[in-house]
Amino acid sequence: MSDRIFAGVMLLFSLYYGFEAYALKVPLTYDSLGPRAFPLFLAVLLAVFALFVLFSSKFQQVDWPRDRLLLKSVLVVATLVGYGLTLFWLGFIISTALMVTLLGRLFEANWVQSGVGGIALGLVFSALFGWLLQIPLPPGQIF
């Protein structure tokens, strides 16, 4: 039953996403399809898959994780939400380093491995996006 509840929520989300994508207007069109095409395609695709799951005749019992695995799953989601909330305040490099460090600890790496990996990925991704791809990343409001 939980898969159908999730499919219903995803169907509602796809309708909202499609409505917002349709309302997207850009005064200068840089593409023949415009900026709405890709988000509308994603909304339709999500709605089709949600309807498929919602009305499929096969009903399977879902085994939800328990105890330690459930706690780890919740902590991973909390870490990713925290990353999104701190990205503009702390900046890309520090937020990414903290996120990777915390996720490394959740996957049972020690503090040194997690910290070195977090700092390295923060710096490498910053160089990749900032210098190589010329995509501006948030430097952080605290700086």
ABEGO torsion letter per residue (X at the ends): XAAAAAAAAAAAAAAAAAAAAAABBBABBABAAEAAAAAAAAAAAAAAAAAAAAABABBBBBBBBBEAAAAAAAAAAAAAAAAAAAAAAAEAAAAAAAAAAAAAAAAGBBAAAAAAAAAAAAAAAAAAAAAAAGBBBBAEAAX
